[in-house]
Structure formats: structure tokens, C-alpha cells
Amino acid sequence: MTSFSPANDQALAQPIAMVVGVCKIVLPDRTLRLLDTSAVANIPGDGLYEGSDATFGSLSDLADFTDGAVDQAPGFKLTFAPASDAAAIALSSPAMQGSAVSLSLGILVPATGLFVDTPELILAGQIDYPTLRGGDNSRLLDLEITADTEMFFRGDDGVRLSDAYHQYLFPGETGLSSVTGVLHQIWWGQSPLSGVTR
């Protein structure tokens, strides 16, 4: 059993299941709804998702998630293949920083263009910073996405039980520097993995 819904679990148990990444980016002037495949799919109540956007291009890669540890929130890298120089410049604009990004996973039925069930939200975050990579006849734009939990660090909401943060607040106080034997992992931005107890 996974963290998916029962309908998605049942679809995953079939010999062939098309697992699709679903990415929504709310830019200042429009919303991008993209899939990490060339399919087209409709999500009721949310709209049409496509493998490519005529203005901005397509997703080239969804990097592995990095779970937050100690003083860091989780995040991931989203790589675009921009449709043009203008698209690369627009996506790299400082105005895009902070745009809301959500990444979900769903099981798509290609024949109908519908998902078996509502795609499962994996991460909600925002654009942090872009990195443009160019080569011979190629252009890729990496967007670093940080989870919404990063906002906790802007105030004291994100106080963590870590030696680094504790010493930041209380310089020279080393009460947490030798903490060992912690039995319970604190999960960042997600439920514990299936079968893992707190």
C-alpha cells in the first residue's frame, strides 16, 4: 500500500500504469498547467493540462525531491525547455520569484485523457531562483523550487530542535550539541512513509 488513494493503488497494481507528473505554476499574469509527458489531460475543477505550453515550452526534467534536514525545508528542481529566448527571459524574470508551484503525481488513462483519481499533491512551494544553461543548439532553464514550509524560517515559527538554530538564538549555549538517541524523526511537509510509526 502507498500513500495514494485506493483507486490509484489499484491502478498501480495493474501490469501497465502511466504515472504522470502534474505541475501547476501560478505566474503573475497567467497559470501554467503542465504534464511531464506529451499527453493532454483534464482535471475536473482545475482545467486542461498539456505536455507543452505554446509560449513557455515544456518540462524537460523533474529532479528528485530533497527532503528537509535540520534547518532546511524540502525542495526540488524543475527544468524547462523554453520555447524561445523570450520565454527563457520571462521565466527568469525577478517578477516570477515567489510564484506558487504545486507538483502532483497521478495515474493517467491515455485513451480517455482522464486521471484514475485526483492526482496526489507531493509538494506545494514557490519559485526560488532560476539558472539558465545553454549549449550547442540547446537551452534549458532550471527553476529551484522551495517548499512553502520555508516560510516558517522567516520568523520564529520555524524554530527547530537543532544545535545550529539553538546556538543562533543563545550563542555559546551547547545544550543540543550532544543530543543522541532521538527516537522519533520529525517529517518535513509530508506524512510519515507507509509502515513507519512516529
C-alpha positions in Angstrom: 0.0 0.0 0.0 1.2 3.5 -0.8 0.2 7.0 0.2 -2.0 7.1 -2.9 -5.8 6.8 -2.8 -7.2 3.2 -3.1 -8.2 3.9 -6.7 -4.6 4.9 -7.6 -3.2 1.9 -5.6 -5.5 -0.4 -7.7 -4.3 1.2 -10.9 -0.7 0.9 -9.9 -1.2 -2.9 -9.3 -2.1 -3.3 -13.0 0.6 -4.6 -15.4 0.8 -1.2 -17.0 0.2 2.1 -15.3 1.1 5.6 -16.7 2.4 7.6 -13.7 2.4 11.3 -14.7 3.9 14.4 -13.0 1.4 17.2 -12.9 2.8 20.7 -12.4 0.9 24.0 -11.9 2.7 27.3 -11.8 0.8 30.4 -10.9 2.7 33.2 -12.6 1.8 36.9 -12.1 -0.1 37.1 -15.4 -1.2 33.6 -16.1 -1.2 30.0 -14.9 0.8 27.2 -16.5 -0.7 23.7 -16.3 1.9 21.2 -17.5 2.4 17.4 -17.6 5.8 15.7 -17.7 4.7 13.8 -20.8 3.3 14.7 -24.2 -0.3 13.8 -23.2 -3.2 16.1 -22.6 -5.4 15.6 -19.6 -8.3 17.4 -17.9 -8.6 17.7 -14.2 -12.2 18.4 -13.2 -12.4 21.8 -11.4 -8.8 22.7 -12.3 -8.6 22.7 -16.1 -6.6 21.3 -19.0 -3.0 20.2 -18.5 -0.7 19.7 -21.5 2.8 18.4 -22.2 3.8 21.8 -23.7 2.8 25.4 -23.4 2.9 27.4 -26.7 4.5 30.4 -25.0 6.8 28.9 -22.4 7.7 25.5 -23.7 7.7 22.2 -21.9 9.1 20.4 -18.8 12.4 18.8 -19.5 13.0 17.2 -16.1 11.7 16.9 -12.6 14.7 16.3 -10.3 14.4 14.1 -7.2 13.0 15.7 -4.2 15.3 16.7 -1.4 13.7 16.2 2.0 14.5 18.9 4.5 17.0 18.1 7.2 17.8 20.1 10.3 17.4 23.7 9.2 16.3 23.3 5.6 12.9 22.9 4.1 12.3 20.4 1.3 12.5 21.4 -2.4 13.2 20.2 -5.9 14.5 21.4 -9.3 12.2 21.9 -12.2 13.8 22.0 -15.6 12.1 23.8 -18.5 13.0 23.6 -22.2 11.9 27.2 -23.0 10.1 27.6 -26.4 12.2 30.7 -27.2 14.8 33.2 -25.9 11.8 35.4 -24.8 10.3 32.6 -22.8 13.6 31.9 -21.1 14.0 35.6 -20.2 10.4 35.9 -19.0 10.7 32.8 -16.7 14.0 34.1 -15.4 12.5 37.5 -14.5 12.7 38.6 -10.9 8.9 39.1 -11.1 8.5 35.3 -11.2 10.3 34.7 -7.9 7.8 33.6 -5.3 5.2 32.3 -7.9 3.3 29.4 -6.4 4.2 25.9 -7.7 2.4 22.7 -7.0 3.6 19.2 -8.1 1.4 16.2 -8.0 1.5 12.6 -9.2 -1.4 10.9 -10.9 -2.2 7.8 -12.9 -3.4 8.8 -16.4 -5.6 6.7 -18.7 -4.3 7.9 -22.1 -7.3 6.7 -24.0 -9.7 9.0 -22.1 -7.3 11.8 -21.1 -8.5 11.5 -17.5 -6.8 10.5 -14.3 -7.9 7.5 -12.4 -8.3 9.7 -9.4 -7.4 13.2 -8.4 -3.6 13.5 -8.6 -1.9 13.3 -5.2 -0.2 16.6 -4.1 3.5 15.9 -3.5 4.8 19.4 -2.9 3.5 22.9 -2.7 6.1 25.6 -3.0 7.3 28.7 -4.8 10.0 29.6 -7.4 13.2 30.5 -5.6 15.7 31.3 -8.3 16.4 30.3 -12.0 19.6 29.1 -13.6 19.9 29.3 -17.4 22.0 26.6 -19.1 23.0 26.9 -22.8 24.9 24.7 -25.1 25.2 23.9 -28.8 21.6 24.2 -30.1 20.2 23.8 -26.6 18.7 25.9 -23.9 17.5 24.7 -20.5 16.2 26.7 -17.6 16.4 25.2 -14.1 13.9 26.6 -11.6 14.8 25.9 -7.9 11.5 25.3 -6.0 11.4 25.6 -2.3 8.6 24.3 -0.2 6.1 26.5 1.4 7.5 25.4 4.8 10.5 27.6 4.0 8.2 30.5 5.1 8.5 29.2 8.7 12.1 30.3 8.8 11.2 34.0 8.2 10.1 34.3 11.8 10.2 32.2 14.9 7.6 29.8 13.5 10.4 27.7 12.2 12.3 27.2 15.4 13.8 23.7 15.1 15.3 21.5 17.7 18.8 21.8 16.1 22.1 22.8 17.7 22.7 25.4 15.0 19.5 27.2 15.5 19.7 26.9 19.2 23.2 28.5 19.3 21.9 31.2 16.9 19.4 32.2 19.5 21.6 31.5 22.5 25.3 31.9 21.5 27.6 29.6 23.4 24.8 27.5 24.9 25.6 23.9 23.8 22.7 22.1 25.3 21.7 20.5 22.0 25.2 19.8 20.7 25.5 16.3 22.0 21.9 15.1 21.6 21.9 11.4 20.7 19.3 8.6 20.7 16.5 10.6 19.2 13.8 8.0 18.6 11.3 10.0 16.6 12.0 11.5 13.2 10.3 14.9 12.5 8.8 14.7 9.0 9.0 17.8 6.9 6.0 18.7 4.8 4.6 15.2 4.5 3.2 12.3 6.4 5.5 9.5 7.5 6.2 6.9 4.9 3.8 3.9 4.9 4.6 1.5 7.7 6.7 4.0 9.6 5.5 4.9 13.1 6.2 8.1 14.9 
